[in-house]
Every structure is written in structure tokens, then in C-alpha cells.
Amino acid sequence: MFSSRLLALFLCIVFPLYLAIRGSSSLSDIALLLSSLSERAEALHGQLASSPAPISKEPMRAKPERGRKKRHASLPNGLAHCINSFEQYPVLAEKVIQRRLARYSKQTPAQEAISNKLGYSAHFERARKGIEVNARFSEQIVQIAREHYHTGPQALEDDEDAELGVVGQAFGHLSRDWSTQGTRERQAVFPPILGALEQHFGEHGSGSKVLVPGSGTGRLASDIADLGYDVTANELDYSSILAYHLLSNHTSSLHQHTLQPFVTKWAHQANPSSRYSALTVPDHWPNKTVKLIEGNFLHMFPQDGKFDAVVTLFFIDMSNNVIDFLSNIHRLLKPGGVWVNLGPLKWASHTALQLSAEEVLQLADLLGFEVDHTSRKNIDSLYVEQPESLLKFTYVTQFWSATKRE
């Protein structure tokens, strides 16, 4: 009905006026305009006919997400997606290689002959062998996760919803936390944190309760526990949680698991063999006394004043609003408890406040922290470095400690 009235209005009023102004020379333009209007009206009519919108006083509800929430609402948020992504890893990685092979195959015969002299065609087979190595590791993670969370064998979400980045992120965190390759990165950021705890607790730190939110794959929490602290780790991301479960509960020897984490990353290379560098995990036994709490940091700890220390590493800038994170840290600390922080303040685009270091410390003071300004340091830190890569991310991380006012 709407489209019919619109067309009638045009024919009776707009069309004669337009013709009077432009004259007969514009008839061809008018014909095109009429054709366009007719097509738009027909499309609109089809939409109205096929998708009627009933009037309702109920508020609009978001459509259910594809996959995990629709079929497995009982699973923790994000778990089904991570399991599916690990499960589909071989397919996702092979697609990357196929796209590169397709571009390679479009070369002229002369270009291909030169490429063959470089030995470039051998990369495709080497990459596939590396994918097989990673696929075996991913299969172990999937098997353990399905057993642990009682998912059964059925598909948890649509195959096309899987993301290669989910698996790549887990591989990167394992490299940083649990391989000898990540030693240099850990040595840059772990000692200041462990030193701050020692300075605060002295010889009486054994048994003190320490919370590590955003614990990732758990190496920092494990190293703190190795010093005798009573450590609780907290993580929301299931790609890290599933990898940690494998290392902590299903590993019988050091360096048991082999990965080639960079096998699909071919750019920024000084040496072609760097793409296929292998690493083994774990290089150190995970401390089994660490208690892992899965879920949102803001929701999982109802008890106030529970911890003697809260340690945040590359964490507070992940918040939707940093006021929430700092307020929760303050609430969870006992009076006189210490908050130790190290990170780059790389605020996500969705965060409400993108504060400078000075503003974060002003906020801490407003919320009831006594900041030790003498503890402040700038610490350069690489993050998930690829060996011999021509691209390296170095953060100038901000370090400080602060105590909760009595």
C-alpha cells in the first residue's frame, strides 16, 4: 500500500512539475528515474510482504547468536566457541595455505620458474606438516575439554563460526608462559612483581592469599605459588583456560607437547626457517596448588577483604570501565593489602575511559589506595615474540604498587 501511494504521488504531482521545469529534453532522464523508483517500490513491497512487523508493546529482543548460545546455553560463555575453534584448527589453517597457493599459482610460467629456483613451492608442504603437529595438540585440548565439561560428541556450534585467531592466541600465550622461548619476556616482567610481593610481605609472605586476575595460561600465578603464597588465578578466556587444563592436569613430563605456533605466519621474516620454528611446553611444572576460578573478575568473588595481595599483569586495560576493575581490586583486598600492577595501558576500543598512567594513579588514590610512587618504573617488554621476526611489539609497561588504606 505504501509503495502504491508513493508512486501515485510521484505521477500526479512531482512528475508534471519536473517536466515543466526541465522540458522535453529530459525525457530520457525521467525514464531512468521512473525505472529506479519502480524497482525501489517493488523491493520495498517485497520486504513488507515477506517480513511483516506486528505491533507489539513488548521490548525488542536480540536475536539468539548462532551456534553456542542457541544450542548449548548451559555451557559457560565462550567455551563452545573455543572448543569448536580448536576442533576446526586443521581446516582453518589449511584454508590459509590454500589461499596462498592460489595466489602462487596465478604467476606466469616465467615467474613460477624463478619462484621454483627460490624453493618457494616447498613452503606449502612444510607448512602442512607443521599444521599436522599443531592439530595433534589441538585434538588433545578438545578431547580433554569435552570430557571435563561433559559436552558429549555433538557439534557445539556451526563449523564456519570457528576462528583461527582463537587458537593462535592460545599458542602465543603458551609460547610466552611455558616455553624456553618465552624466557626473555618473562624475565622482563616477572621479577618486578615478585620483588614487590617480597618487599611487602618480607619473610612472612608464605600462606598469604594472592589473587591473579587475567591469569592467561597461568605461569605468573604458578611462579608466585612456587614461593609459598596461597594463589588464586582467575581467567575469562577459554582458549587460555583449556590450554592451562592440558598443561596442569594432563601432562606427565616436561617439554611433552610440541608446537609450531608461527606456521601460518609468513610475513616479516628474515629467515624462512623461522616460520617453522618449534617449541615445547611446559618448560616448568605448573604449581598444582593454584586454584583457578573461571569467569568474569567482577562477578566471581562475592566476599570482601579476602586477599592480602592482588597482582595484575597486562590486565586492567581490558576493562569496559577501569573504575570497575580498580574498585573491585580495592574491595577484595584486606586493609593494608597490596596491589601490584604491570602493563602497557593498551585500552580496548570499547572501554569507557582511556586513562594515562597519571590518571590511573589519581583514580587509585580517589578509590582508597596509597600509591607508592617510589615503586614506579617504565619496563620495556616484548609480547609473544616470533623468533627472528622483522616485526616486534615492544610495550613501555607501567609498573607500580599501592596499598589499601587502613
SVG drawing of the C-alpha trace seen along z (x, -y; Angstrom):
<svg xmlns="http://www.w3.org/2000/svg" viewBox="-2 -25 69 64">
<polyline fill="none" stroke="black" stroke-width="0.4" points="0.0,0.0 2.8,-2.4 4.6,-1.8 1.4,-2.3 0.7,-5.6 4.3,-6.8 4.1,-6.0 0.8,-7.8 2.1,-10.9 5.0,-11.0 2.9,-10.6 0.3,-13.2 2.5,-16.0 6.2,-15.5 6.4,-14.3 4.4,-17.2 6.4,-19.7 9.7,-18.2 8.6,-18.1 7.5,-21.7 10.9,-22.8 13.2,-20.6 11.3,-20.4 11.1,-17.5 14.9,-17.2 14.8,-15.5 12.5,-12.6 15.4,-10.1 16.4,-11.2 12.8,-10.9 12.6,-7.4 15.6,-6.3 14.2,-7.9 10.9,-6.2 12.6,-2.8 14.7,-3.3 11.6,-4.3 9.7,-1.4 12.5,1.0 12.7,-0.5 9.0,-0.4 8.9,3.3 11.7,4.2 10.1,2.4 6.8,4.1 8.5,7.5 10.1,6.8 6.9,5.7 5.0,8.7 7.6,11.3 8.6,9.8 5.5,8.2 6.3,6.4 3.5,6.8 2.9,4.1 3.9,5.1 4.3,3.4 7.0,5.9 10.6,4.6 12.6,5.8 14.9,8.8 18.2,9.5 18.3,12.5 20.0,15.5 23.6,15.9 24.4,18.7 25.9,21.8 26.9,22.0 24.1,19.9 21.4,21.4 22.3,25.0 24.3,25.1 23.1,22.3 24.2,24.4 27.9,24.1 29.9,21.2 30.0,18.2 32.7,18.7 33.5,22.3 31.7,23.9 33.3,21.4 36.8,22.2 36.3,25.9 34.9,25.6 37.8,23.4 40.4,25.9 38.4,28.7 38.4,26.9 42.0,25.8 43.3,28.1 40.6,26.9 41.1,23.2 44.9,23.4 44.7,25.4 42.4,22.6 45.2,20.1 47.7,22.3 45.2,22.8 44.7,19.1 48.5,18.6 48.8,21.5 46.1,20.0 47.9,16.7 51.2,18.5 49.5,20.5 48.4,17.3 52.0,16.4 53.2,16.5 55.3,19.5 58.4,17.3 57.6,16.1 56.9,19.6 60.2,20.8 62.0,18.2 60.0,18.9 60.9,22.6 64.6,21.7 64.0,19.9 62.5,23.2 59.3,21.3 57.0,24.2 58.5,26.3 56.9,23.9 53.4,25.3 54.4,28.9 56.4,27.7 53.5,25.6 51.1,28.6 53.5,30.7 53.5,28.0 49.8,27.8 49.7,31.6 51.9,31.1 49.6,28.3 46.5,30.3 47.6,33.2 48.0,30.7 44.6,29.1 42.9,32.5 44.2,33.2 42.8,29.9 39.4,30.7 39.3,34.2 40.1,33.0 37.7,30.1 34.8,32.2 35.4,34.7 35.9,32.0 32.8,30.0 30.6,33.1 29.7,31.7 29.2,35.1 30.4,35.7 27.9,33.5 28.8,30.3 28.7,27.3 28.3,24.6 28.4,24.2 31.8,25.1 32.0,21.8 31.8,19.9 35.3,21.3 38.2,18.7 41.8,19.4 42.7,16.4 41.3,18.2 43.8,21.0 46.7,18.6 46.1,16.6 46.4,19.7 49.6,20.8 51.1,17.4 50.3,17.4 51.8,20.9 54.9,19.7 55.2,16.7 54.3,18.5 55.5,22.1 58.4,22.4 62.1,21.6 61.5,19.3 59.4,17.0 62.1,16.8 63.3,13.3 59.8,11.9 59.0,13.4 62.4,12.2 61.4,8.6 58.1,8.5 58.0,11.2 60.9,10.1 59.5,6.6 56.2,8.2 57.8,10.9 60.1,8.3 57.2,6.1 55.5,9.0 58.7,9.8 59.1,6.2 55.6,6.0 55.5,9.3 59.1,9.9 59.8,13.3 56.2,13.6 54.6,14.0 54.2,17.8 50.5,18.6 49.4,15.0 46.4,15.1 47.2,13.7 44.8,13.2 45.9,13.0 43.0,12.0 43.5,12.3 46.0,15.1 46.1,16.3 47.7,19.7 48.9,19.4 52.7,19.1 52.8,16.0 50.3,17.5 52.3,20.7 55.6,18.9 54.0,16.9 52.7,20.2 56.2,21.6 57.3,19.0 54.8,20.3 51.9,18.0 48.3,19.2 47.4,18.3 44.0,18.0 44.1,17.4 41.1,16.0 40.6,16.1 37.7,15.4 39.1,16.5 38.6,20.2 41.3,20.5 43.8,19.9 41.8,21.9 41.7,25.0 45.4,24.9 46.1,24.5 43.9,27.5 46.0,29.6 49.3,28.5 48.2,28.6 46.2,31.8 47.2,33.9 50.9,33.6 53.3,36.2 56.7,34.8 58.4,31.5 58.6,30.5 56.0,33.1 54.0,31.1 55.4,29.7 54.0,26.7 54.9,24.8 52.9,21.6 54.0,19.5 53.5,22.0 50.7,19.9 52.6,16.5 54.9,16.0 55.4,12.2 58.1,10.2 60.7,13.0 64.5,12.6 65.0,16.3 62.4,18.7 63.0,21.4 61.6,19.1 58.1,19.9 58.6,23.5 60.4,23.0 59.1,25.5 58.8,25.1 58.0,27.5 55.8,26.9 55.9,26.9 59.5,25.9 58.5,25.8 55.9,27.7 52.7,25.9 52.1,25.5 49.1,27.6 48.2,25.7 47.0,22.8 43.2,22.5 41.7,21.5 38.4,19.6 36.8,19.4 34.7,16.4 34.3,12.7 36.6,11.0 33.8,8.6 31.3,11.4 33.2,14.4 34.4,13.1 31.5,12.0 33.5,11.9 35.1,8.6 38.6,8.3 39.6,11.8 43.1,11.3 46.4,10.0 47.5,9.1 46.1,8.7 48.6,8.9 47.6,7.6 49.8,8.2 48.6,6.9 45.1,6.8 43.5,3.5 43.3,2.1 41.0,5.0 38.1,3.5 35.0,1.9 35.5,-0.7 38.7,-0.8 36.8,-2.3 35.0,1.1 38.3,3.1 40.1,0.8 37.1,0.7 36.8,4.4 40.5,4.8 40.1,2.4 37.1,4.3 38.8,7.7 41.9,6.6 42.2,6.7 43.0,3.3 46.8,2.8 46.8,5.3 48.9,4.6 48.0,4.2 50.9,4.8 50.4,3.8 52.4,4.0 51.0,3.3 51.0,1.0 47.6,-0.7 46.6,0.5 43.0,-0.4 40.5,1.6 38.3,-0.5 35.2,0.5 36.5,-0.9 34.7,-3.9 37.9,-5.6 41.2,-5.5 43.3,-7.0 47.0,-7.9 49.2,-6.4 49.0,-9.5 45.2,-9.5 45.0,-5.8 47.1,-6.6 44.9,-9.6 41.9,-7.2 43.5,-4.7 44.0,-7.5 40.4,-8.5 39.2,-4.9 41.3,-4.5 44.7,-3.3 48.0,-4.7 50.2,-4.6 53.9,-4.0 55.3,-6.5 58.9,-5.4 57.9,-2.0 57.0,-3.3 59.1,-2.1 58.9,-2.0 59.7,1.5 60.2,2.4 58.5,5.7 58.2,7.7 55.0,9.6 54.7,13.0 57.8,12.6 58.3,14.6 62.0,15.7 63.9,13.6 60.8,11.7 61.2,8.3 58.2,7.0 58.3,6.9 55.9,5.3 57.6,3.6 55.5,2.1 56.8,-0.5 54.9,1.0 53.9,-0.9 54.8,0.7 53.7,-0.4 52.5,0.9 49.8,-0.5 48.3,0.5 44.7,0.3 44.3,-2.3 43.6,-1.0"/>
</svg>
